[in-house]
Amino acid sequence: MNIKLLLFVVLFLSVFLLSLNSFTIKKIKPADDTGHELFIRHCSVCHMLAEPTSLTKVVWETHVLPVMASRMGIIYPGFDPLKGLSEEERKIVAQHHIIPNEAVMTDEDWKKLTKYVINNAPDSIPLDERRLNRNLPLKNFIPQDIELDKQTPSLFTSLKYNESTHTLWIGDFYNRVFNWKYPDVVTAKMETKSPVVDFNFRNDTTYFTEIGKLYPTELSTGSFVQFAKGNQTTVLPELHRPVSSLVEDLNKDGIPEIVVCNFGNKTGSFSLFKKNRSDAKYEEDILLLMPGAIKIYIKDMDGDGKKDIVAMFAQGDESVYIFYQKDNLKFRARRVLRFPPNYGTTDMVLTDYNHDGLTDIITVHGDNADFSPILKPYHGIRININAGNGTFKEKYFYPLYGVTKVLAEDFDKDGDIDLVATAFFPDFNKLVDESFVYLENVDQDKFTFKSYTLKRDVPIKTLALEKADIDGDGDMDIITGNFAQSPGQVPKQLDDKWKAAKYGLTIFMNQLYQPKK
């Protein structure tokens, strides 16, 4: 695999019983007030502050601080903050003033800031040994591996189940789309211009979100494509690395709008495309001009009868926004959750966890492919409870190294919300089985879960996670798609197994309604 594929993974990344309390980064008493003040003043301008204790000295010195410095107009000797970008891309970055022409602080102040960070950063962050014995053997689900086609290694980029047709739509790195029906029927197969990373269904039409360039780029080569009656039609061209899209009639005028997460790279946008006649062209309304938009939902969040938009952002200023529709396609943005940039925010689901009639937000944080590839104790799943009036409070944290996807569903049909999570960046040595975790809710009010994992010769490795009653027996199954490539270092034995695996899909068959043996 080439470097483009390795960088592509960054996009998606640009998860028993346990404590109710979140991991808390240790607060430190600054030895150098000036350095501390400079750190707070300058490093909280663009994103939520990350504490020096959250990363090791080596990571700060060799990866994070040079990048931070460049955003302040300070360029380290031998460090090119735009490495890998073409001249055209460099011009785009310059137009957006990503790298200041002049330094925003003196060299002396920068030295004070870096000294404060390095002095307070730990030499290492140890593995949390308590996790080694917390998991029970998974028996609620039985995995079934399925070979979809002969192309190896399998590199599935998206999965989406169509409830109307009872078929699974699959996109892969090789610019292909499959429509598949359980147990072993490929009903359609087609070529696309670039990998499909999301699907939408509306009436008899399926929509493809095609990412365009796989590696980080400032070029707008993605697209939103309509597939109907066997034909593909580009609806929105020249999108900037779109990763998630939704088609919805937001203002109830009979003409659907399209909401697009232009994840981008150093630049990007969260955009609404609209038109006032069905035969007109879509016009773009940028709702938020910043990179990293990664996941969206459409839902009335304030009970006023209008459809709102909930959007998650990664890539620096990691946040969840609600765009409240106040008038005909006019929105008021409110940030309801925010996280430090080293959290690696990757996914969210909306659910009424506590059955109080309010929509809660479950977020996961575990992207570990960027500037700080170490095991992070603050990676994991967070249940953020809706307290009313557009406020959300983190009530529960489940620590999980490198978590990237999450599902929320009453899988055992006992009346509460269970969770399933996959981790693309687990501890590849002692905790590799935590690449797939089932969390059974055993006490909703106390946020108590039992965790289950499955020991396999080839651990689960997926960027896509979907739920569906795939076999039609009345309970919800879980679907993963093998993505047999890794950014960064992984044990060679594991890497070889993932690349040699013949299967593409792994379906975890829910045993709730299976015949008793």
C-alpha positions as CSV (number, residue, x, y, z in Angstrom):
1,M,0.0,0.0,0.0
2,N,1.2,3.5,-0.7
3,I,1.3,6.5,1.5
4,K,-2.0,7.8,0.1
5,L,-3.8,4.9,1.6
6,L,-2.1,5.3,5.0
7,L,-3.1,9.0,5.0
8,F,-6.6,8.2,4.0
9,V,-7.1,6.3,7.2
10,V,-6.4,9.6,9.1
11,L,-9.6,11.0,7.6
12,F,-11.8,8.5,9.3
13,L,-9.9,8.9,12.3
14,S,-9.3,13.4,9.4
15,V,-14.3,3.3,21.7
16,F,-18.1,-5.8,33.0
17,L,-18.2,-3.1,35.3
18,L,-16.3,0.1,35.7
19,S,-16.1,3.5,37.4
20,L,-18.7,6.2,36.8
21,N,-16.1,8.9,36.7
22,S,-14.3,10.2,33.6
23,F,-10.6,10.2,33.2
24,T,-9.3,13.5,34.5
25,I,-6.1,15.0,33.4
26,K,-4.0,15.9,36.4
27,K,-3.9,19.7,37.0
28,I,-0.4,21.0,37.5
29,K,0.9,24.0,39.5
30,P,3.0,26.1,37.1
31,A,6.5,26.6,38.0
32,D,6.8,29.4,35.5
33,D,3.7,31.6,35.6
34,T,4.7,33.4,32.5
35,G,5.0,30.2,30.5
36,H,1.7,29.0,31.9
37,E,0.0,32.2,31.0
38,L,1.4,32.2,27.5
39,F,0.3,28.6,27.1
40,I,-3.3,29.4,28.1
41,R,-3.5,32.6,26.1
42,H,-2.1,31.3,22.8
43,C,-3.1,27.6,22.9
44,S,-6.8,28.1,23.6
45,V,-7.4,30.5,20.7
46,C,-8.2,27.8,18.1
47,H,-9.3,24.9,20.3
48,M,-10.0,23.7,23.8
49,L,-6.8,23.6,25.8
50,A,-4.9,20.3,26.1
51,E,-3.0,19.9,29.4
52,P,0.8,19.3,29.2
53,T,0.3,16.2,31.2
54,S,-1.9,14.6,28.5
55,L,1.0,13.8,26.2
56,T,4.6,12.7,26.7
57,K,7.7,15.0,26.4
58,V,8.8,13.2,23.2
59,V,5.4,13.7,21.5
60,W,5.3,17.4,22.5
61,E,8.8,18.0,21.4
62,T,8.9,16.1,18.1
63,H,5.3,16.3,16.8
64,V,2.9,18.7,18.5
65,L,4.9,21.8,19.4
66,P,6.3,22.2,15.8
67,V,2.8,22.1,14.4
68,M,1.5,24.5,17.1
69,A,4.4,26.9,16.4
70,S,3.7,27.0,12.7
71,R,0.1,28.1,13.4
72,M,1.7,31.0,15.3
73,G,4.0,31.9,12.4
74,I,7.0,30.3,14.0
75,I,8.7,27.7,11.7
76,Y,11.1,25.2,13.2
77,P,14.3,24.6,11.2
78,G,13.8,21.8,8.8
79,F,10.1,21.6,9.5
80,D,7.7,22.2,6.6
81,P,4.1,22.5,7.9
82,L,2.8,22.2,4.4
83,K,4.8,19.1,3.5
84,G,3.2,17.0,0.8
85,L,0.9,19.8,-0.5
86,S,1.1,20.9,-4.2
87,E,1.7,24.5,-5.2
88,E,-2.0,24.8,-5.8
89,E,-2.8,23.6,-2.3
90,R,-0.2,25.9,-0.8
91,K,-1.9,28.8,-2.4
92,I,-5.3,27.8,-1.0
93,V,-3.8,27.5,2.5
94,A,-2.2,30.9,2.1
95,Q,-5.5,32.4,1.0
96,H,-7.1,31.2,4.2
97,H,-4.1,32.5,6.3
98,I,-3.6,29.2,8.1
99,I,0.1,30.0,8.6
100,P,0.6,33.6,9.7
101,N,3.0,35.6,7.7
102,E,4.5,37.1,10.9
103,A,5.0,35.4,14.2
104,V,2.3,36.2,16.8
105,M,4.8,36.0,19.7
106,T,8.5,36.5,20.3
107,D,11.0,33.8,20.3
108,E,11.6,34.4,23.9
109,D,8.0,33.9,24.8
110,W,7.8,30.8,22.7
111,K,10.8,29.4,24.6
112,K,9.0,30.1,27.9
113,L,5.8,28.4,26.6
114,T,7.6,25.3,25.4
115,K,9.7,25.1,28.6
116,Y,6.5,25.1,30.7
117,V,5.0,22.4,28.5
118,I,8.1,20.1,28.5
119,N,8.8,20.5,32.2
120,N,5.3,19.4,33.1
121,A,4.8,16.6,30.5
122,P,5.5,13.1,31.7
123,D,8.2,10.9,30.3
124,S,5.6,8.2,29.6
125,I,2.0,7.3,30.1
126,P,1.7,3.7,31.4
127,L,-0.8,1.2,30.2
128,D,-3.9,1.0,32.4
129,E,-3.5,-2.5,33.8
130,R,-7.0,-2.6,35.2
131,R,-8.3,-3.1,31.7
132,L,-6.6,-6.4,31.3
133,N,-9.2,-8.4,33.3
134,R,-12.4,-6.4,32.8
135,N,-13.9,-8.2,29.8
136,L,-16.1,-11.3,29.7
137,P,-16.2,-13.7,26.8
138,L,-18.7,-12.6,24.1
139,K,-21.6,-15.1,23.8
140,N,-24.4,-12.7,23.0
141,F,-23.2,-12.6,19.4
142,I,-21.6,-15.2,17.1
143,P,-19.3,-13.8,14.3
144,Q,-19.8,-15.0,10.8
145,D,-17.1,-14.1,8.3
146,I,-18.2,-13.5,4.7
147,E,-16.0,-13.4,1.6
148,L,-17.6,-10.8,-0.7
149,D,-15.3,-11.0,-3.6
150,K,-11.7,-12.1,-4.5
151,Q,-10.0,-8.7,-4.2
152,T,-7.5,-8.7,-1.3
153,P,-6.8,-7.2,1.0
154,S,-10.3,-6.1,1.9
155,L,-10.5,-2.3,2.4
156,F,-14.1,-1.4,3.1
157,T,-14.7,2.3,3.6
158,S,-18.5,2.3,4.3
159,L,-21.5,0.2,5.2
160,K,-25.2,1.2,5.3
161,Y,-28.2,-1.0,5.5
162,N,-31.3,-0.2,3.6
163,E,-34.3,-1.3,5.6
164,S,-36.7,-0.9,2.7
165,T,-34.9,-3.3,0.4
166,H,-33.2,-5.4,3.1
167,T,-29.8,-5.0,1.4
168,L,-26.4,-3.8,2.6
169,W,-24.6,-1.1,0.6
170,I,-20.8,-1.4,0.7
171,G,-18.1,1.0,-0.5
172,D,-14.4,0.2,-0.7
173,F,-11.0,1.7,-1.4
174,Y,-10.9,0.2,-4.9
175,N,-13.6,2.6,-6.1
176,R,-16.3,0.0,-6.0
177,V,-19.8,-0.2,-4.6
178,F,-21.6,-3.5,-3.8
179,N,-25.3,-4.0,-3.0
180,W,-25.5,-7.2,-1.0
181,K,-28.3,-9.4,0.5
182,Y,-27.8,-11.9,3.3
183,P,-26.7,-14.6,3.2
184,D,-24.6,-14.5,0.0
185,V,-26.2,-12.6,-2.9
186,V,-24.5,-9.6,-4.6
187,T,-27.5,-7.9,-6.2
188,A,-25.4,-5.1,-7.8
189,K,-21.8,-4.1,-8.3
190,M,-20.5,-0.8,-9.9
191,E,-17.5,1.4,-10.3
192,T,-17.3,4.9,-8.8
193,K,-14.9,7.8,-9.4
194,S,-13.6,7.6,-5.9
195,P,-14.2,5.6,-2.7
196,V,-17.7,5.9,-1.3
197,V,-17.6,6.8,2.4
198,D,-21.4,7.3,3.1
199,F,-24.7,6.3,1.6
200,N,-28.2,7.9,1.8
201,F,-31.5,6.4,0.8
202,R,-34.6,8.4,-0.3
203,N,-37.6,6.8,-2.0
204,D,-36.1,4.6,-4.7
205,T,-32.8,6.5,-5.0
206,T,-29.5,5.8,-3.3
207,Y,-26.9,8.6,-2.9
208,F,-23.2,8.1,-2.7
209,T,-20.8,10.4,-0.9
210,E,-17.5,10.1,-2.8
211,I,-14.5,11.4,-1.0
212,G,-12.4,12.3,-4.0
213,K,-8.7,12.5,-2.9
214,L,-8.0,9.9,-0.2
215,Y,-5.0,11.7,1.3
216,P,-5.2,15.1,3.1
217,T,-5.7,17.7,0.4
218,E,-7.0,21.2,-0.1
219,L,-8.4,20.2,-3.5
220,S,-12.1,19.8,-4.0
221,T,-12.4,16.5,-6.0
222,G,-15.2,14.8,-4.0
223,S,-18.8,14.6,-5.1
224,F,-22.4,13.7,-4.1
225,V,-23.8,11.2,-6.6
226,Q,-27.3,10.0,-7.2
227,F,-27.9,6.4,-8.2
228,A,-31.3,5.5,-9.6
229,K,-32.5,3.0,-12.2
230,G,-29.0,1.8,-12.8
231,N,-27.6,5.2,-13.6
232,Q,-25.2,7.4,-11.7
233,T,-25.6,11.2,-11.8
234,T,-23.4,13.7,-10.1
235,V,-25.6,16.1,-8.1
236,L,-22.9,18.1,-6.3
237,P,-19.4,18.2,-7.9
238,E,-16.2,19.7,-6.5
239,L,-16.7,18.9,-2.8
240,H,-13.8,19.2,-0.4
241,R,-13.2,15.6,0.9
242,P,-16.8,15.0,2.0
243,V,-17.2,12.2,4.5
244,S,-20.8,12.4,5.6
245,S,-24.0,13.7,3.9
246,L,-27.8,13.7,4.4
247,V,-30.7,14.3,2.1
248,E,-33.7,15.8,3.9
249,D,-36.5,18.2,3.2
250,L,-35.6,20.5,6.0
251,N,-38.2,23.3,5.4
252,K,-41.0,20.9,4.3
253,D,-41.5,22.6,0.9
254,G,-41.3,19.3,-1.1
255,I,-37.7,19.9,-2.3
256,P,-35.0,18.1,-0.4
257,E,-31.9,19.9,0.8
258,I,-28.4,18.3,1.1
259,V,-26.2,18.7,4.1
260,V,-22.5,17.9,3.6
261,C,-19.5,17.5,5.9
262,N,-16.6,18.8,3.8
263,F,-14.0,17.4,6.2
264,G,-11.2,18.8,4.1
265,N,-7.8,19.1,5.6
266,K,-6.4,22.4,6.9
267,T,-9.5,24.0,5.3
268,G,-13.0,22.7,5.0
269,S,-16.6,23.5,5.6
270,F,-20.0,22.4,6.9
271,S,-22.4,23.2,4.1
272,L,-26.1,23.2,3.2
273,F,-27.1,22.9,-0.4
274,K,-30.5,24.2,-1.3
275,K,-32.7,25.2,-4.3
276,N,-36.2,26.8,-4.6
277,R,-37.3,24.8,-7.6
278,S,-36.9,21.1,-8.4
279,D,-35.3,21.9,-11.8
280,A,-32.9,24.5,-10.4
281,K,-29.3,24.0,-9.4
282,Y,-28.2,23.6,-5.8
283,E,-26.7,26.6,-4.2
284,E,-24.3,26.3,-1.3
285,D,-24.9,28.0,2.1
286,I,-21.8,27.5,4.4
287,L,-23.1,27.0,7.9
288,L,-19.6,26.8,9.4
289,L,-16.4,27.5,7.7
290,M,-13.9,25.2,9.3
291,P,-12.4,21.8,8.6
292,G,-13.2,18.5,10.3
293,A,-17.0,18.1,9.9
294,I,-17.4,14.3,10.3
295,K,-20.9,13.2,11.3
296,I,-24.4,14.7,11.1
297,Y,-28.0,14.0,12.2
298,I,-31.3,15.7,11.4
299,K,-33.6,16.0,14.4
300,D,-35.9,18.5,16.1
301,M,-33.7,19.2,19.1
302,D,-35.7,22.0,20.7
303,G,-39.3,20.8,20.1
304,D,-40.4,23.7,18.0
305,G,-41.5,21.5,15.1
306,K,-38.6,22.5,12.8
307,K,-35.8,20.2,11.7
308,D,-32.4,21.0,13.3
309,I,-29.0,19.7,12.4
310,V,-26.6,18.1,14.8
311,A,-23.0,18.1,13.6
312,M,-19.7,16.7,15.0
313,F,-16.3,18.3,14.1
314,A,-12.8,16.8,14.5
315,Q,-9.5,18.0,13.1
316,G,-8.5,20.5,15.7
317,D,-11.4,22.3,17.3
318,E,-13.3,19.1,18.3
319,S,-16.9,19.9,19.0
320,V,-20.5,19.1,18.6
321,Y,-22.8,21.9,17.3
322,I,-26.6,22.1,17.0
323,F,-27.8,24.2,14.2
324,Y,-31.3,25.3,15.3
325,Q,-33.6,26.1,12.4
326,K,-35.2,29.4,13.4
327,D,-36.9,30.2,10.0
328,N,-37.0,28.9,6.5
329,L,-33.5,27.3,6.2
330,K,-32.0,30.0,8.5
331,F,-30.0,28.4,11.3
332,R,-28.5,29.5,14.7
333,A,-25.4,27.6,15.6
334,R,-24.7,26.6,19.2
335,R,-21.7,24.6,20.3
336,V,-23.0,22.1,23.0
337,L,-19.9,19.9,23.5
338,R,-16.2,20.6,23.1
339,F,-13.1,18.5,23.5
340,P,-9.3,19.0,23.5
341,P,-7.7,18.2,20.1
342,N,-5.7,15.2,21.4
343,Y,-9.0,13.4,22.2
344,G,-9.3,12.3,18.5
345,T,-13.1,12.7,18.2
346,T,-14.4,10.3,15.5
347,D,-18.1,9.4,15.9
348,M,-21.4,10.1,17.7
349,V,-24.9,8.7,18.0
350,L,-28.1,10.3,19.2
351,T,-30.4,8.4,21.5
352,D,-32.7,8.9,24.5
353,Y,-30.4,7.0,26.9
354,N,-32.4,7.6,30.1
355,H,-35.9,7.6,28.5
356,D,-36.8,11.2,29.7
357,G,-38.0,12.4,26.2
358,L,-34.8,14.3,25.6
359,T,-32.2,13.4,23.0
360,D,-28.8,12.6,24.4
361,I,-25.4,12.5,22.6
362,I,-22.9,9.6,22.8
363,T,-19.5,10.5,21.5
364,V,-16.3,8.5,20.9
365,H,-12.7,9.7,20.9
366,G,-9.8,7.6,19.7
367,D,-8.3,8.7,16.4
368,N,-4.6,8.0,16.9
369,A,-3.1,8.5,13.5
370,D,-2.0,12.2,13.6
371,F,0.7,13.9,15.7
372,S,0.5,11.9,18.9
373,P,0.3,8.1,18.3
374,I,0.5,6.9,21.9
375,L,-2.0,5.1,24.0
376,K,-4.2,7.7,25.7
377,P,-6.2,7.0,28.9
378,Y,-8.8,9.7,27.9
379,H,-9.7,7.9,24.7
380,G,-13.1,6.2,25.0
381,I,-16.9,6.6,25.0
382,R,-18.7,9.5,26.6
383,I,-22.4,9.6,27.4
384,N,-23.5,13.2,27.4
385,I,-27.0,13.6,28.9
386,N,-29.4,16.3,27.7
387,A,-30.1,18.6,30.7
388,G,-32.5,20.7,28.8
389,N,-32.2,24.2,27.3
390,G,-29.5,23.0,24.8
391,T,-27.1,21.9,27.5
392,F,-25.4,18.5,27.8
393,K,-23.4,17.1,30.7
394,E,-21.0,14.2,30.5
395,K,-22.3,11.6,32.9
396,Y,-20.3,8.5,32.0
397,F,-17.0,7.6,30.5
398,Y,-15.9,4.2,29.3
399,P,-12.1,4.2,28.6
400,L,-11.2,2.4,25.4
401,Y,-7.9,2.9,23.6
402,G,-8.3,4.0,20.0
403,V,-12.1,3.7,19.7
404,T,-13.5,5.0,16.4
405,K,-17.1,3.8,16.0
406,V,-20.1,3.3,18.3
407,L,-23.7,2.0,18.1
408,A,-26.5,2.5,20.6
409,E,-29.3,0.0,20.7
410,D,-31.3,-2.2,23.1
411,F,-29.6,-5.3,21.7
412,D,-30.9,-7.6,24.4
413,K,-34.4,-6.1,24.4
414,D,-34.5,-5.5,28.2
415,G,-35.6,-1.9,28.0
416,D,-32.2,0.0,28.2
417,I,-29.6,1.1,25.8
418,D,-26.6,-1.1,25.2
419,L,-23.5,-0.1,23.3
420,V,-21.2,-1.6,20.7
421,A,-17.8,0.0,19.8
422,T,-14.9,-0.8,17.5
423,A,-11.4,0.5,18.0
424,F,-9.1,1.0,15.0
425,F,-6.2,1.9,17.3
426,P,-6.4,-0.4,20.3
427,D,-3.4,-1.5,22.2
428,F,-2.1,-4.0,19.6
429,N,-0.4,-6.1,22.2
430,K,-2.3,-6.9,25.4
431,L,-5.7,-5.4,24.5
432,V,-6.1,-6.1,20.8
433,D,-9.3,-8.0,21.5
434,E,-10.8,-4.6,22.5
435,S,-11.0,-3.7,18.8
436,F,-14.6,-5.0,19.2
437,V,-16.5,-4.4,22.5
438,Y,-20.1,-5.1,23.5
439,L,-21.3,-3.2,26.5
440,E,-24.4,-4.6,28.1
441,N,-26.3,-2.1,30.2
442,V,-27.1,-3.7,33.6
443,D,-28.1,-0.6,35.5
444,Q,-29.2,2.4,33.5
445,D,-29.5,4.9,36.3
446,K,-26.0,4.0,37.7
447,F,-24.5,3.8,34.2
448,T,-23.2,0.3,34.9
449,F,-22.2,-1.9,32.0
450,K,-20.7,-5.4,31.6
451,S,-18.1,-5.5,28.8
452,Y,-17.6,-8.4,26.4
453,T,-14.9,-9.1,23.9
454,L,-14.2,-11.9,21.5
455,K,-10.8,-13.7,21.1
456,R,-10.1,-14.3,17.5
457,D,-7.0,-15.4,15.6
458,V,-7.6,-12.4,13.4
459,P,-8.9,-9.5,15.5
460,I,-11.6,-7.2,14.1
461,K,-10.2,-4.3,12.1
462,T,-12.8,-2.0,10.8
463,L,-13.5,1.6,9.9
464,A,-17.2,0.9,9.3
465,L,-19.9,-0.3,11.8
466,E,-23.6,-0.9,11.1
467,K,-26.6,-2.5,12.8
468,A,-29.5,-4.4,11.1
469,D,-31.7,-7.4,11.6
470,I,-29.7,-9.0,8.8
471,D,-31.2,-12.5,9.1
472,G,-34.8,-11.3,9.8
473,D,-35.2,-13.1,13.1
474,G,-36.4,-10.1,15.1
475,D,-33.2,-9.0,16.9
476,M,-30.5,-6.6,15.9
477,D,-27.2,-7.9,14.4
478,I,-23.9,-6.0,14.0
479,I,-21.9,-5.7,10.8
480,T,-18.2,-4.7,10.4
481,G,-16.1,-4.4,7.2
482,N,-12.5,-5.4,7.2
483,F,-10.0,-2.6,6.5
484,A,-6.7,-4.4,6.3
485,Q,-4.3,-1.5,6.3
486,S,-2.8,0.5,9.2
487,P,-1.2,3.9,9.6
488,G,1.8,3.8,11.9
489,Q,3.4,0.7,13.4
490,V,1.5,-2.5,14.1
491,P,3.0,-6.0,14.9
492,K,4.0,-7.6,11.7
493,Q,2.2,-10.9,12.6
494,L,-1.1,-9.0,13.0
495,D,-0.5,-7.0,9.9
496,D,0.1,-10.1,7.8
497,K,-3.1,-11.8,9.1
498,W,-5.3,-8.8,8.3
499,K,-3.9,-8.5,4.8
500,A,-4.2,-12.3,4.2
501,A,-7.8,-12.5,5.4
502,K,-10.2,-13.8,2.7
503,Y,-13.3,-12.3,4.2
504,G,-14.6,-8.8,3.8
505,L,-17.6,-8.7,6.1
506,T,-17.9,-10.0,9.7
507,I,-21.5,-10.2,10.9
508,F,-22.1,-10.6,14.6
509,M,-25.3,-12.6,14.7
510,N,-27.4,-11.7,17.7
511,Q,-28.3,-14.9,19.6
512,L,-31.3,-13.5,21.4
513,Y,-33.9,-15.1,19.2
514,Q,-31.8,-18.0,17.9
515,P,-33.2,-21.5,18.5
516,K,-32.1,-22.9,21.8
517,K,-29.7,-25.8,21.5
